[in-house]
Amino acid sequence: MDEIEVDWKEQAALKAEDYLDYSSFSREGLIEQLEYEGFTREQAEYGVEAVGY
């Protein structure tokens, strides 16, 4: 493996969707949870917007 490219924005969207499958979050709460998981603010906001927030 020379190089693996990861689309972190897409990963944030998938993680946001996972969280919403079993719990409810406010928009900001979900962003904060994604940031806690290690996503940047930009990635977290993208993920939250991708799931309809």
mmCIF file as gemmi writes it, N, C-alpha and C atoms, coordinates in Angstrom:
data_model
loop_
_atom_site.group_PDB
_atom_site.id
_atom_site.type_symbol
_atom_site.label_atom_id
_atom_site.label_alt_id
_atom_site.label_comp_id
_atom_site.label_asym_id
_atom_site.label_entity_id
_atom_site.label_seq_id
_atom_site.pdbx_PDB_ins_code
_atom_site.Cartn_x
_atom_site.Cartn_y
_atom_site.Cartn_z
_atom_site.occupancy
_atom_site.B_iso_or_equiv
_atom_site.pdbx_formal_charge
_atom_site.auth_seq_id
_atom_site.auth_asym_id
_atom_site.pdbx_PDB_model_num
ATOM 1 N N . MET Axp A 1 ? 0.824 -1.174 0 1 0 ? 1 A 1
ATOM 2 C CA . MET Axp A 1 ? 0 0 0 1 0 ? 1 A 1
ATOM 3 C C . MET Axp A 1 ? 0.869 1.238 0 1 0 ? 1 A 1
ATOM 4 N N . ASP Axp A 2 ? 0.851 1.918 -1.075 1 0 ? 2 A 1
ATOM 5 C CA . ASP Axp A 2 ? 1.623 3.15 -1.144 1 0 ? 2 A 1
ATOM 6 C C . ASP Axp A 2 ? 0.891 4.301 -0.486 1 0 ? 2 A 1
ATOM 7 N N . GLU Axp A 3 ? -0.387 4.398 -0.773 1 0 ? 3 A 1
ATOM 8 C CA . GLU Axp A 3 ? -1.131 5.524 -0.25 1 0 ? 3 A 1
ATOM 9 C C . GLU Axp A 3 ? -2.615 5.182 -0.223 1 0 ? 3 A 1
ATOM 10 N N . ILE Axp A 4 ? -3.238 5.484 0.881 1 0 ? 4 A 1
ATOM 11 C CA . ILE Axp A 4 ? -4.68 5.313 0.999 1 0 ? 4 A 1
ATOM 12 C C . ILE Axp A 4 ? -5.286 6.691 1.164 1 0 ? 4 A 1
ATOM 13 N N . GLU Axp A 5 ? -6.228 7.005 0.306 1 0 ? 5 A 1
ATOM 14 C CA . GLU Axp A 5 ? -6.907 8.288 0.414 1 0 ? 5 A 1
ATOM 15 C C . GLU Axp A 5 ? -8.254 8.077 1.073 1 0 ? 5 A 1
ATOM 16 N N . VAL Axp A 6 ? -8.515 8.843 2.111 1 0 ? 6 A 1
ATOM 17 C CA . VAL Axp A 6 ? -9.771 8.748 2.833 1 0 ? 6 A 1
ATOM 18 C C . VAL Axp A 6 ? -10.527 10.052 2.661 1 0 ? 6 A 1
ATOM 19 N N . ASP Axp A 7 ? -11.788 9.941 2.322 1 0 ? 7 A 1
ATOM 20 C CA . ASP Axp A 7 ? -12.654 11.114 2.227 1 0 ? 7 A 1
ATOM 21 C C . ASP Axp A 7 ? -13.243 11.339 3.623 1 0 ? 7 A 1
ATOM 22 N N . TRP Axp A 8 ? -12.59 12.183 4.398 1 0 ? 8 A 1
ATOM 23 C CA . TRP Axp A 8 ? -12.999 12.388 5.787 1 0 ? 8 A 1
ATOM 24 C C . TRP Axp A 8 ? -14.357 13.049 5.902 1 0 ? 8 A 1
ATOM 25 N N . LYS Axp A 9 ? -14.731 13.856 4.921 1 0 ? 9 A 1
ATOM 26 C CA . LYS Axp A 9 ? -16.073 14.455 4.949 1 0 ? 9 A 1
ATOM 27 C C . LYS Axp A 9 ? -17.131 13.364 4.787 1 0 ? 9 A 1
ATOM 28 N N . GLU Axp A 10 ? -16.895 12.45 3.886 1 0 ? 10 A 1
ATOM 29 C CA . GLU Axp A 10 ? -17.829 11.338 3.701 1 0 ? 10 A 1
ATOM 30 C C . GLU Axp A 10 ? -17.877 10.461 4.943 1 0 ? 10 A 1
ATOM 31 N N . GLN Axp A 11 ? -16.729 10.235 5.568 1 0 ? 11 A 1
ATOM 32 C CA . GLN Axp A 11 ? -16.702 9.45 6.8 1 0 ? 11 A 1
ATOM 33 C C . GLN Axp A 11 ? -17.489 10.143 7.914 1 0 ? 11 A 1
ATOM 34 N N . ALA Axp A 12 ? -17.389 11.465 7.978 1 0 ? 12 A 1
ATOM 35 C CA . ALA Axp A 12 ? -18.147 12.224 8.976 1 0 ? 12 A 1
ATOM 36 C C . ALA Axp A 12 ? -19.64 12.08 8.725 1 0 ? 12 A 1
ATOM 37 N N . ALA Axp A 13 ? -20.046 12.097 7.463 1 0 ? 13 A 1
ATOM 38 C CA . ALA Axp A 13 ? -21.458 11.921 7.127 1 0 ? 13 A 1
ATOM 39 C C . ALA Axp A 13 ? -21.946 10.536 7.537 1 0 ? 13 A 1
ATOM 40 N N . LEU Axp A 14 ? -21.16 9.529 7.283 1 0 ? 14 A 1
ATOM 41 C CA . LEU Axp A 14 ? -21.529 8.164 7.672 1 0 ? 14 A 1
ATOM 42 C C . LEU Axp A 14 ? -21.637 8.033 9.186 1 0 ? 14 A 1
ATOM 43 N N . LYS Axp A 15 ? -20.698 8.643 9.902 1 0 ? 15 A 1
ATOM 44 C CA . LYS Axp A 15 ? -20.719 8.585 11.362 1 0 ? 15 A 1
ATOM 45 C C . LYS Axp A 15 ? -21.92 9.337 11.915 1 0 ? 15 A 1
ATOM 46 N N . ALA Axp A 16 ? -22.235 10.488 11.322 1 0 ? 16 A 1
ATOM 47 C CA . ALA Axp A 16 ? -23.402 11.258 11.752 1 0 ? 16 A 1
ATOM 48 C C . ALA Axp A 16 ? -24.668 10.429 11.567 1 0 ? 16 A 1
ATOM 49 N N . GLU Axp A 17 ? -24.765 9.754 10.441 1 0 ? 17 A 1
ATOM 50 C CA . GLU Axp A 17 ? -25.925 8.911 10.176 1 0 ? 17 A 1
ATOM 51 C C . GLU Axp A 17 ? -26.018 7.787 11.197 1 0 ? 17 A 1
ATOM 52 N N . ASP Axp A 18 ? -24.891 7.181 11.529 1 0 ? 18 A 1
ATOM 53 C CA . ASP Axp A 18 ? -24.868 6.128 12.549 1 0 ? 18 A 1
ATOM 54 C C . ASP Axp A 18 ? -25.389 6.646 13.881 1 0 ? 18 A 1
ATOM 55 N N . TYR Axp A 19 ? -24.913 7.817 14.3 1 0 ? 19 A 1
ATOM 56 C CA . TYR Axp A 19 ? -25.366 8.38 15.572 1 0 ? 19 A 1
ATOM 57 C C . TYR Axp A 19 ? -26.867 8.623 15.567 1 0 ? 19 A 1
ATOM 58 N N . LEU Axp A 20 ? -27.383 9.141 14.465 1 0 ? 20 A 1
ATOM 59 C CA . LEU Axp A 20 ? -28.804 9.457 14.406 1 0 ? 20 A 1
ATOM 60 C C . LEU Axp A 20 ? -29.676 8.211 14.321 1 0 ? 20 A 1
ATOM 61 N N . ASP Axp A 21 ? -29.094 7.078 13.944 1 0 ? 21 A 1
ATOM 62 C CA . ASP Axp A 21 ? -29.846 5.827 13.901 1 0 ? 21 A 1
ATOM 63 C C . ASP Axp A 21 ? -30.235 5.345 15.296 1 0 ? 21 A 1
ATOM 64 N N . TYR Axp A 22 ? -29.461 5.716 16.324 1 0 ? 22 A 1
ATOM 65 C CA . TYR Axp A 22 ? -29.772 5.208 17.652 1 0 ? 22 A 1
ATOM 66 C C . TYR Axp A 22 ? -29.931 6.282 18.724 1 0 ? 22 A 1
ATOM 67 N N . SER Axp A 23 ? -29.802 7.536 18.35 1 0 ? 23 A 1
ATOM 68 C CA . SER Axp A 23 ? -29.939 8.6 19.34 1 0 ? 23 A 1
ATOM 69 C C . SER Axp A 23 ? -30.334 9.892 18.636 1 0 ? 23 A 1
ATOM 70 N N . SER Axp A 24 ? -30.865 10.827 19.411 1 0 ? 24 A 1
ATOM 71 C CA . SER Axp A 24 ? -31.194 12.124 18.818 1 0 ? 24 A 1
ATOM 72 C C . SER Axp A 24 ? -30.186 13.161 19.29 1 0 ? 24 A 1
ATOM 73 N N . PHE Axp A 25 ? -29.863 14.056 18.419 1 0 ? 25 A 1
ATOM 74 C CA . PHE Axp A 25 ? -28.899 15.112 18.697 1 0 ? 25 A 1
ATOM 75 C C . PHE Axp A 25 ? -29.441 16.417 18.14 1 0 ? 25 A 1
ATOM 76 N N . SER Axp A 26 ? -29.09 17.502 18.783 1 0 ? 26 A 1
ATOM 77 C CA . SER Axp A 26 ? -29.28 18.797 18.139 1 0 ? 26 A 1
ATOM 78 C C . SER Axp A 26 ? -28.197 18.912 17.073 1 0 ? 26 A 1
ATOM 79 N N . ARG Axp A 27 ? -28.337 19.865 16.184 1 0 ? 27 A 1
ATOM 80 C CA . ARG Axp A 27 ? -27.327 20.056 15.14 1 0 ? 27 A 1
ATOM 81 C C . ARG Axp A 27 ? -25.96 20.294 15.772 1 0 ? 27 A 1
ATOM 82 N N . GLU Axp A 28 ? -25.908 21.227 16.717 1 0 ? 28 A 1
ATOM 83 C CA . GLU Axp A 28 ? -24.626 21.552 17.351 1 0 ? 28 A 1
ATOM 84 C C . GLU Axp A 28 ? -24.089 20.381 18.173 1 0 ? 28 A 1
ATOM 85 N N . GLY Axp A 29 ? -24.998 19.672 18.829 1 0 ? 29 A 1
ATOM 86 C CA . GLY Axp A 29 ? -24.575 18.5 19.604 1 0 ? 29 A 1
ATOM 87 C C . GLY Axp A 29 ? -23.947 17.431 18.734 1 0 ? 29 A 1
ATOM 88 N N . LEU Axp A 30 ? -24.508 17.235 17.556 1 0 ? 30 A 1
ATOM 89 C CA . LEU Axp A 30 ? -23.957 16.244 16.638 1 0 ? 30 A 1
ATOM 90 C C . LEU Axp A 30 ? -22.602 16.694 16.097 1 0 ? 30 A 1
ATOM 91 N N . ILE Axp A 31 ? -22.479 17.979 15.799 1 0 ? 31 A 1
ATOM 92 C CA . ILE Axp A 31 ? -21.181 18.512 15.362 1 0 ? 31 A 1
ATOM 93 C C . ILE Axp A 31 ? -20.144 18.306 16.459 1 0 ? 31 A 1
ATOM 94 N N . GLU Axp A 32 ? -20.506 18.621 17.683 1 0 ? 32 A 1
ATOM 95 C CA . GLU Axp A 32 ? -19.567 18.456 18.8 1 0 ? 32 A 1
ATOM 96 C C . GLU Axp A 32 ? -19.178 16.989 18.987 1 0 ? 32 A 1
ATOM 97 N N . GLN Axp A 33 ? -20.134 16.086 18.825 1 0 ? 33 A 1
ATOM 98 C CA . GLN Axp A 33 ? -19.827 14.663 18.957 1 0 ? 33 A 1
ATOM 99 C C . GLN Axp A 33 ? -18.855 14.215 17.873 1 0 ? 33 A 1
ATOM 100 N N . LEU Axp A 34 ? -19.065 14.687 16.659 1 0 ? 34 A 1
ATOM 101 C CA . LEU Axp A 34 ? -18.154 14.328 15.571 1 0 ? 34 A 1
ATOM 102 C C . LEU Axp A 34 ? -16.76 14.915 15.807 1 0 ? 34 A 1
ATOM 103 N N . GLU Axp A 35 ? -16.713 16.127 16.332 1 0 ? 35 A 1
ATOM 104 C CA . GLU Axp A 35 ? -15.407 16.711 16.671 1 0 ? 35 A 1
ATOM 105 C C . GLU Axp A 35 ? -14.723 15.892 17.763 1 0 ? 35 A 1
ATOM 106 N N . TYR Axp A 36 ? -15.488 15.444 18.733 1 0 ? 36 A 1
ATOM 107 C CA . TYR Axp A 36 ? -14.945 14.596 19.795 1 0 ? 36 A 1
ATOM 108 C C . TYR Axp A 36 ? -14.355 13.312 19.203 1 0 ? 36 A 1
ATOM 109 N N . GLU Axp A 37 ? -14.983 12.817 18.155 1 0 ? 37 A 1
ATOM 110 C CA . GLU Axp A 37 ? -14.499 11.601 17.486 1 0 ? 37 A 1
ATOM 111 C C . GLU Axp A 37 ? -13.229 11.851 16.673 1 0 ? 37 A 1
ATOM 112 N N . GLY Axp A 38 ? -12.861 13.131 16.491 1 0 ? 38 A 1
ATOM 113 C CA . GLY Axp A 38 ? -11.615 13.429 15.801 1 0 ? 38 A 1
ATOM 114 C C . GLY Axp A 38 ? -11.765 14.14 14.476 1 0 ? 38 A 1
ATOM 115 N N . PHE Axp A 39 ? -13.004 14.395 14.071 1 0 ? 39 A 1
ATOM 116 C CA . PHE Axp A 39 ? -13.214 15.124 12.828 1 0 ? 39 A 1
ATOM 117 C C . PHE Axp A 39 ? -12.978 16.611 13.066 1 0 ? 39 A 1
ATOM 118 N N . THR Axp A 40 ? -12.542 17.303 12.036 1 0 ? 40 A 1
ATOM 119 C CA . THR Axp A 40 ? -12.391 18.754 12.14 1 0 ? 40 A 1
ATOM 120 C C . THR Axp A 40 ? -13.776 19.389 12.145 1 0 ? 40 A 1
ATOM 121 N N . ARG Axp A 41 ? -13.847 20.663 12.503 1 0 ? 41 A 1
ATOM 122 C CA . ARG Axp A 41 ? -15.128 21.373 12.483 1 0 ? 41 A 1
ATOM 123 C C . ARG Axp A 41 ? -15.731 21.344 11.072 1 0 ? 41 A 1
ATOM 124 N N . GLU Axp A 42 ? -14.905 21.591 10.075 1 0 ? 42 A 1
ATOM 125 C CA . GLU Axp A 42 ? -15.382 21.593 8.689 1 0 ? 42 A 1
ATOM 126 C C . GLU Axp A 42 ? -15.934 20.224 8.294 1 0 ? 42 A 1
ATOM 127 N N . GLN Axp A 43 ? -15.225 19.169 8.636 1 0 ? 43 A 1
ATOM 128 C CA . GLN Axp A 43 ? -15.688 17.824 8.311 1 0 ? 43 A 1
ATOM 129 C C . GLN Axp A 43 ? -16.986 17.501 9.047 1 0 ? 43 A 1
ATOM 130 N N . ALA Axp A 44 ? -17.052 17.892 10.314 1 0 ? 44 A 1
ATOM 131 C CA . ALA Axp A 44 ? -18.245 17.629 11.118 1 0 ? 44 A 1
ATOM 132 C C . ALA Axp A 44 ? -19.452 18.379 10.559 1 0 ? 44 A 1
ATOM 133 N N . GLU Axp A 45 ? -19.27 19.637 10.196 1 0 ? 45 A 1
ATOM 134 C CA . GLU Axp A 45 ? -20.373 20.407 9.629 1 0 ? 45 A 1
ATOM 135 C C . GLU Axp A 45 ? -20.832 19.798 8.306 1 0 ? 45 A 1
ATOM 136 N N . TYR Axp A 46 ? -19.898 19.362 7.496 1 0 ? 46 A 1
ATOM 137 C CA . TYR Axp A 46 ? -20.257 18.705 6.243 1 0 ? 46 A 1
ATOM 138 C C . TYR Axp A 46 ? -21.08 17.449 6.529 1 0 ? 46 A 1
ATOM 139 N N . GLY Axp A 47 ? -20.618 16.637 7.473 1 0 ? 47 A 1
ATOM 140 C CA . GLY Axp A 47 ? -21.321 15.407 7.81 1 0 ? 47 A 1
ATOM 141 C C . GLY Axp A 47 ? -22.733 15.652 8.287 1 0 ? 47 A 1
ATOM 142 N N . VAL Axp A 48 ? -22.908 16.658 9.12 1 0 ? 48 A 1
ATOM 143 C CA . VAL Axp A 48 ? -24.224 16.992 9.65 1 0 ? 48 A 1
ATOM 144 C C . VAL Axp A 48 ? -25.143 17.508 8.533 1 0 ? 48 A 1
ATOM 145 N N . GLU Axp A 49 ? -24.61 18.327 7.664 1 0 ? 49 A 1
ATOM 146 C CA . GLU Axp A 49 ? -25.408 18.83 6.536 1 0 ? 49 A 1
ATOM 147 C C . GLU Axp A 49 ? -25.788 17.691 5.588 1 0 ? 49 A 1
ATOM 148 N N . ALA Axp A 50 ? -24.898 16.736 5.433 1 0 ? 50 A 1
ATOM 149 C CA . ALA Axp A 50 ? -25.157 15.61 4.524 1 0 ? 50 A 1
ATOM 150 C C . ALA Axp A 50 ? -26.321 14.738 4.994 1 0 ? 50 A 1
ATOM 151 N N . VAL Axp A 51 ? -26.59 14.746 6.301 1 0 ? 51 A 1
ATOM 152 C CA . VAL Axp A 51 ? -27.703 13.945 6.817 1 0 ? 51 A 1
ATOM 153 C C . VAL Axp A 51 ? -28.951 14.784 7.058 1 0 ? 51 A 1
ATOM 154 N N . GLY Axp A 52 ? -28.936 16.016 6.586 1 0 ? 52 A 1
ATOM 155 C CA . GLY Axp A 52 ? -30.144 16.808 6.604 1 0 ? 52 A 1
ATOM 156 C C . GLY Axp A 52 ? -30.283 17.836 7.715 1 0 ? 52 A 1
ATOM 157 N N . TYR Axp A 53 ? -29.217 18.111 8.453 1 0 ? 53 A 1
ATOM 158 C CA . TYR Axp A 53 ? -29.282 19.124 9.499 1 0 ? 53 A 1
ATOM 159 C C . TYR Axp A 53 ? -28.844 20.453 8.965 1 0 ? 53 A 1
